[in-house]
Amino acid sequence: LRQQKERIKMMEQESDRHKIQLESAKRRVIEYDQTTATEIEQLRKKLNRMQTIDVEGQQELHEELIENIVTLGEAESQLEKLLEEHKDTTTNLNQAKKELTHLEDEKCPYCKQKYADTGKKIRETKKVIEDSNNNLQQLNKSITETETLVMDGRADQKEIEDQITVQKDELDALEGRKSEYERRLVELEQNVNPYLEPLDELEEVSLESIDYDKINSLTERVEHMKFLYKLLTKKDSFVRKVLLNKNLPFLNQRLQKYLTDLGLLHQVEFTHEMTANITQFGRQMDFGNLSAGQRARVNIALSFAFRDVLQNLHERINICMLDEVLDVGLDGPGVTAAARMLKRKARAEKLSLYIISHRDEIDSAFDYTMIVQLSNGFSTIMEEK
């Protein structure tokens, strides 16, 4: 069941991993198609927009705009100079008028003292005023004309700018971009989705179908065995009581026989609760109150009694191995009695009996002896007789 669970767990993990890989591959295919479709649509929009642009007309407008900006700049500079000159001329005119007022009063316009040669100075001042007025008239005319040029130039610039739909740097790169867009569009339209092949490979993978019937059957069997185990081990189980009551008489009979063969006078019986009841001459005793030799005899008798029950229920067992069973708790007579009992049983049941012991008393008790020596962690057969 554990192996089946581990196998199904691995298959489920593999199936989940394959599903994740498949979903990821599908997602990459869809994302690539969507990204490519979006880029193709954007390229077509850009190319359609380029086809609606009058490149030659836009270039002429940009050239015209540059010329207009230069002309407008020259006119604005000229207007600035005229206004500055108009300001200086007006200042000189006002100064001359003030001087003329003082000269007409025969006073020096600077120190306010009597001025001797006022006539000549008045004529010169009037000449300055006359020239300034004439100059101002000419300046006003020039300023008006220049302002008209500036206003017309600004209006023309605004009109040209409104007609320009593509900036100069974009217009310069338009032809190169158009070729690049067309090349990229053809490339995208001819491209094959690179994620289709991995997706096809994943879709072709055939995973072994998970069969839960066997594990369900094993799980059901385990549950039945657990239930059976409880029936056989719980003290209040009627099945356990029936089985024990059926085999306890045979167990107790064989146990008492072996105790007699081993020279133990105690009575040992098992109840249906599998507890040992030990008595001697009708007196109840605990197992712990027995001597080491008595406990050793009980243990040997109990082992062979259970062995007989097992054979009675199933099949005969033709081999028996005892590892240092005779070495603990038994005195010399006890070892002799146990050896005698074992030999009788071996002959009666034709057993292959192997006894491992360190006791010297049994050297001649059995038919064959094998001496084994442990040296440096290795066992070596030293002698057979």
C-alpha positions as CSV (number, residue, x, y, z in Angstrom):
1,L,0.0,0.0,0.0
2,R,2.8,2.4,0.9
3,Q,4.5,1.6,-2.4
4,Q,1.3,2.2,-4.3
5,K,0.7,5.5,-2.5
6,E,4.3,6.7,-3.3
7,R,3.8,5.6,-6.9
8,I,0.5,7.4,-7.3
9,K,1.9,10.5,-5.5
10,M,4.8,10.6,-8.0
11,M,2.3,10.2,-10.9
12,E,0.1,13.0,-9.5
13,Q,3.2,15.2,-9.1
14,E,4.2,14.5,-12.6
15,S,0.7,15.2,-13.9
16,D,0.5,18.5,-12.0
17,R,4.0,19.5,-13.3
18,H,2.9,18.6,-16.9
19,K,-0.3,20.6,-16.5
20,I,1.7,23.7,-15.2
21,Q,4.1,23.4,-18.1
22,L,1.2,23.0,-20.6
23,E,-0.6,26.0,-19.2
24,S,2.6,28.1,-19.2
25,A,3.3,27.1,-22.9
26,K,-0.3,28.0,-23.9
27,R,0.0,31.3,-22.1
28,R,3.3,32.1,-23.9
29,V,1.7,31.3,-27.3
30,I,-1.3,33.5,-26.6
31,E,0.9,36.4,-25.2
32,Y,3.2,36.2,-28.3
33,D,0.2,36.3,-30.7
34,Q,-1.4,39.2,-28.8
35,T,1.9,41.1,-28.7
36,T,2.5,40.5,-32.4
37,A,-1.0,41.5,-33.4
38,T,-0.8,44.7,-31.3
39,E,2.6,45.6,-32.9
40,I,1.2,44.9,-36.4
41,E,-1.8,47.1,-35.8
42,Q,0.4,49.9,-34.5
43,L,2.7,49.7,-37.6
44,R,-0.2,49.7,-40.0
45,K,-1.6,52.8,-38.3
46,K,1.8,54.5,-38.5
47,L,2.1,53.6,-42.2
48,N,-1.4,54.7,-43.0
49,R,-0.7,58.0,-41.2
50,M,2.5,58.4,-43.2
51,Q,0.6,57.9,-46.5
52,T,-1.7,60.8,-45.6
53,I,1.2,63.2,-45.0
54,D,2.1,65.5,-47.9
55,V,5.9,65.3,-47.3
56,E,6.8,67.7,-50.1
57,G,4.1,70.2,-49.0
58,Q,5.3,70.0,-45.3
59,Q,8.9,70.5,-46.3
60,E,7.9,73.7,-48.3
61,L,5.9,74.9,-45.3
62,H,9.0,74.4,-43.0
63,E,11.2,76.3,-45.5
64,E,8.6,79.0,-45.7
65,L,8.4,79.2,-42.0
66,I,12.2,79.5,-41.7
67,E,12.2,82.4,-44.2
68,N,9.3,84.0,-42.4
69,I,11.1,83.8,-39.1
70,V,14.2,85.4,-40.6
71,T,12.3,88.2,-42.2
72,L,10.2,88.7,-39.1
73,G,13.3,88.9,-37.0
74,E,14.9,91.5,-39.2
75,A,11.7,93.6,-39.1
76,E,11.5,93.3,-35.3
77,S,15.1,94.4,-35.1
78,Q,14.5,97.3,-37.4
79,L,11.4,98.3,-35.4
80,E,13.4,98.3,-32.2
81,K,16.0,100.5,-33.8
82,L,13.4,103.0,-35.1
83,L,11.7,103.2,-31.7
84,E,15.0,103.8,-30.1
85,E,15.8,106.5,-32.6
86,H,12.3,108.0,-32.2
87,K,12.9,108.2,-28.5
88,D,16.3,109.9,-28.8
89,T,14.9,112.4,-31.4
90,T,11.9,113.2,-29.2
91,T,14.3,113.8,-26.3
92,N,16.5,116.1,-28.4
93,L,13.4,118.0,-29.6
94,N,12.1,118.6,-26.1
95,Q,15.5,119.8,-25.1
96,A,15.7,122.2,-28.0
97,K,12.3,123.6,-27.2
98,K,13.4,124.3,-23.6
99,E,16.6,125.9,-24.9
100,L,14.5,128.1,-27.3
101,T,12.3,129.3,-24.5
102,H,15.3,130.5,-22.5
103,L,17.0,132.0,-25.5
104,E,13.9,134.0,-26.3
105,D,14.2,135.5,-22.8
106,E,17.8,136.4,-23.7
107,K,19.1,134.0,-21.0
108,C,21.6,131.2,-21.2
109,P,19.7,128.0,-21.1
110,Y,22.3,126.5,-18.8
111,C,23.4,129.2,-16.3
112,K,20.3,131.5,-16.7
113,Q,22.5,134.6,-17.2
114,K,22.1,137.2,-19.9
115,Y,23.2,135.7,-23.2
116,A,24.9,138.1,-25.6
117,D,24.5,136.3,-28.9
118,T,21.0,135.0,-28.6
119,G,19.9,135.7,-32.2
120,K,22.4,133.2,-33.7
121,K,21.7,130.6,-31.1
122,I,17.9,131.0,-31.6
123,R,18.3,130.3,-35.3
124,E,20.5,127.3,-34.7
125,T,18.0,125.9,-32.1
126,K,15.0,126.5,-34.4
127,K,16.9,124.6,-37.1
128,V,17.4,121.7,-34.7
129,I,13.7,121.8,-33.9
130,E,12.7,121.8,-37.5
131,D,15.1,119.0,-38.4
132,S,13.9,117.0,-35.4
133,N,10.2,117.4,-36.4
134,N,11.0,116.4,-40.0
135,N,13.0,113.4,-38.7
136,L,10.1,112.4,-36.3
137,Q,7.6,112.6,-39.2
138,Q,9.8,110.3,-41.2
139,L,10.4,108.0,-38.2
140,N,6.6,107.7,-37.5
141,K,6.0,106.8,-41.1
142,S,8.8,104.2,-41.0
143,I,7.6,102.9,-37.6
144,T,4.1,102.5,-38.9
145,E,5.3,100.6,-42.0
146,T,7.6,98.4,-40.0
147,E,4.9,97.6,-37.4
148,T,2.7,96.6,-40.3
149,L,5.4,94.3,-41.5
150,V,5.9,92.8,-38.1
151,M,2.2,92.2,-37.6
152,D,1.9,90.7,-41.1
153,G,4.9,88.5,-40.5
154,R,3.5,87.2,-37.2
155,A,0.2,86.5,-38.8
156,D,1.9,84.7,-41.7
157,Q,4.0,82.7,-39.1
158,K,0.8,81.7,-37.2
159,E,-0.9,80.6,-40.4
160,I,2.1,78.5,-41.5
161,E,2.5,76.9,-38.1
162,D,-1.2,76.0,-38.2
163,Q,-0.7,74.2,-41.5
164,I,2.3,72.2,-40.3
165,T,1.2,68.8,-39.0
166,V,4.6,67.1,-38.9
167,Q,7.6,68.5,-37.0
168,K,10.8,69.1,-38.9
169,D,12.9,66.4,-37.2
170,E,10.1,63.8,-37.6
171,L,9.7,64.9,-41.2
172,D,13.5,64.4,-41.8
173,A,13.3,60.8,-40.4
174,L,10.0,60.0,-42.0
175,E,11.4,58.2,-45.1
176,G,13.8,56.1,-43.1
177,R,11.1,55.2,-40.6
178,K,8.7,54.2,-43.3
179,S,11.2,51.7,-44.8
180,E,11.9,50.4,-41.3
181,Y,8.1,50.0,-40.5
182,E,7.5,48.3,-43.8
183,R,10.3,45.8,-43.2
184,R,9.2,45.1,-39.6
185,L,5.6,44.6,-40.7
186,V,6.6,42.0,-43.3
187,E,8.8,40.3,-40.8
188,L,6.0,40.1,-38.2
189,E,3.4,38.9,-40.7
190,Q,5.8,36.1,-41.9
191,N,7.0,35.1,-38.4
192,V,5.8,31.7,-37.0
193,N,5.0,31.7,-33.3
194,P,8.2,30.2,-31.7
195,Y,6.2,28.8,-28.8
196,L,4.0,26.6,-30.9
197,E,6.5,23.8,-31.3
198,P,7.2,23.4,-27.5
199,L,3.4,23.4,-26.9
200,D,2.8,20.7,-29.5
201,E,5.5,18.6,-27.9
202,L,3.9,19.0,-24.5
203,E,0.5,18.1,-25.9
204,E,1.9,15.0,-27.5
205,V,3.2,13.8,-24.2
206,S,1.1,10.8,-23.0
207,L,1.1,10.4,-19.3
208,E,0.2,7.1,-17.7
209,S,-3.4,7.3,-16.4
210,I,-3.7,7.0,-12.6
211,D,-5.5,3.9,-11.5
212,Y,-6.9,4.3,-8.1
213,D,-8.6,0.9,-8.0
214,K,-5.6,-1.0,-6.7
215,I,-4.8,1.5,-4.0
216,N,-8.5,1.6,-3.0
217,S,-8.5,-2.1,-2.9
218,L,-5.3,-2.2,-0.8
219,T,-6.7,0.5,1.5
220,E,-9.8,-1.5,2.0
221,R,-7.8,-4.6,2.7
222,V,-5.6,-2.7,5.2
223,E,-8.7,-1.4,7.0
224,H,-10.1,-5.0,7.1
225,M,-6.8,-6.2,8.5
226,K,-6.7,-3.5,11.1
227,F,-10.2,-4.5,12.1
228,L,-9.1,-8.1,12.3
229,Y,-6.1,-7.1,14.3
230,K,-8.3,-5.4,16.8
231,L,-10.5,-8.5,17.0
232,L,-7.5,-10.6,17.7
233,T,-5.8,-8.3,20.2
234,K,-8.6,-6.6,22.2
235,K,-9.2,-8.5,25.4
236,D,-13.0,-8.1,25.2
237,S,-13.0,-9.4,21.6
238,F,-15.3,-12.5,21.2
239,V,-13.3,-13.7,18.2
240,R,-10.1,-13.6,20.3
241,K,-11.8,-15.5,23.1
242,V,-13.1,-18.1,20.7
243,L,-9.7,-18.7,19.2
244,L,-7.9,-18.7,22.5
245,N,-10.5,-21.1,24.1
246,K,-10.0,-23.4,21.2
247,N,-6.2,-23.5,21.4
248,L,-5.6,-22.9,25.1
249,P,-6.2,-26.5,26.3
250,F,-3.6,-27.8,23.8
251,L,-1.2,-25.0,24.8
252,N,-1.5,-25.7,28.5
253,Q,-1.2,-29.4,27.9
254,R,2.0,-29.1,25.9
255,L,3.4,-26.5,28.4
256,Q,2.8,-28.8,31.3
257,K,4.4,-31.7,29.5
258,Y,7.6,-29.7,28.8
259,L,7.7,-28.5,32.4
260,T,7.5,-32.1,33.6
261,D,10.3,-33.1,31.1
262,L,12.4,-30.3,32.5
263,G,11.9,-31.4,36.1
264,L,9.8,-28.4,37.2
265,L,6.9,-29.3,39.6
266,H,5.0,-26.0,39.2
267,Q,1.7,-25.9,37.4
268,V,1.6,-23.1,34.7
269,E,-1.6,-22.4,32.8
270,F,-2.7,-19.6,30.5
271,T,-6.2,-18.0,30.8
272,H,-8.3,-16.7,28.0
273,E,-6.8,-13.2,28.7
274,M,-3.4,-14.7,28.1
275,T,-2.2,-14.2,31.6
276,A,-0.1,-16.9,33.2
277,N,-1.4,-18.6,36.3
278,I,1.4,-20.3,38.3
279,T,0.8,-22.5,41.3
280,Q,2.8,-25.0,43.4
281,F,0.9,-27.4,45.6
282,G,-2.1,-25.2,45.2
283,R,-0.3,-22.1,46.3
284,Q,-0.5,-19.1,43.9
285,M,2.9,-17.6,42.8
286,D,4.1,-14.8,40.6
287,F,6.6,-15.3,37.8
288,G,9.0,-12.9,39.5
289,N,9.0,-15.0,42.6
290,L,10.5,-18.0,40.7
291,S,14.3,-18.6,40.8
292,A,16.5,-18.0,37.8
293,G,16.6,-21.7,37.0
294,Q,12.8,-22.0,37.4
295,R,12.2,-19.0,35.1
296,A,14.6,-20.5,32.5
297,R,12.7,-23.8,32.5
298,V,9.3,-22.0,32.2
299,N,10.7,-19.9,29.2
300,I,12.0,-23.0,27.4
301,A,8.8,-24.9,28.0
302,L,6.7,-21.9,26.9
303,S,8.7,-21.5,23.7
304,F,8.2,-25.1,22.6
305,A,4.6,-25.1,23.7
306,F,3.8,-22.1,21.4
307,R,5.9,-23.8,18.7
308,D,3.6,-26.9,18.9
309,V,0.5,-24.7,18.7
310,L,1.9,-23.0,15.6
311,Q,2.6,-26.4,14.0
312,N,-0.9,-27.6,15.0
313,L,-2.5,-24.6,13.3
314,H,-0.3,-24.7,10.1
315,E,2.4,-27.0,9.0
316,R,5.3,-28.9,10.5
317,I,8.6,-27.1,11.1
318,N,11.6,-29.3,10.5
319,I,14.3,-27.0,12.0
320,C,15.0,-25.5,15.4
321,M,17.8,-23.1,16.4
322,L,18.5,-22.2,20.0
323,D,20.9,-19.4,20.8
324,E,22.4,-19.6,24.3
325,V,19.0,-20.8,25.6
326,L,20.8,-23.3,28.0
327,D,23.4,-20.8,29.2
328,V,21.3,-18.5,31.4
329,G,19.8,-19.6,34.7
330,L,20.2,-23.4,34.4
331,D,22.4,-25.4,36.7
332,G,24.1,-28.7,35.8
333,P,21.0,-30.9,36.3
334,G,18.8,-28.4,34.6
335,V,21.1,-28.3,31.5
336,T,21.1,-32.1,31.5
337,A,17.3,-32.3,31.7
338,A,16.9,-29.7,29.0
339,A,19.4,-31.5,26.7
340,R,17.6,-34.8,27.2
341,M,14.2,-33.2,26.4
342,L,15.6,-31.6,23.3
343,K,17.1,-34.8,22.0
344,R,13.9,-36.7,22.5
345,K,11.9,-34.0,20.6
346,A,14.5,-33.9,17.8
347,R,14.3,-37.7,17.3
348,A,10.5,-37.8,17.6
349,E,9.9,-35.0,15.1
350,K,13.0,-35.6,13.0
351,L,14.2,-32.1,13.7
352,S,17.4,-30.5,12.5
353,L,18.4,-29.1,15.9
354,Y,21.1,-26.5,16.3
355,I,22.1,-25.4,19.8
356,I,24.5,-22.5,20.4
357,S,26.0,-22.6,23.9
358,H,29.1,-21.9,26.0
359,R,28.3,-24.6,28.6
360,D,30.9,-27.4,28.9
361,E,28.2,-29.8,30.2
362,I,26.7,-30.3,26.8
363,D,29.9,-31.2,24.9
364,S,28.9,-34.9,24.8
365,A,25.2,-34.4,25.1
366,F,24.5,-34.2,21.4
367,D,25.5,-36.1,18.3
368,Y,27.7,-33.5,16.7
369,T,29.8,-30.6,18.0
370,M,31.2,-27.6,16.1
371,I,33.6,-25.3,17.8
372,V,33.5,-21.7,16.4
373,Q,36.0,-19.0,17.5
374,L,35.5,-15.2,17.2
375,S,38.7,-13.4,16.4
376,N,39.1,-9.8,15.2
377,G,35.5,-9.6,14.3
378,F,35.4,-12.8,12.3
379,S,34.0,-16.2,13.3
380,T,36.1,-19.2,12.3
381,I,35.1,-22.9,12.5
382,M,38.0,-24.4,14.5
383,E,36.8,-28.1,14.9
384,E,34.0,-30.5,14.0
385,K,33.4,-33.8,15.8
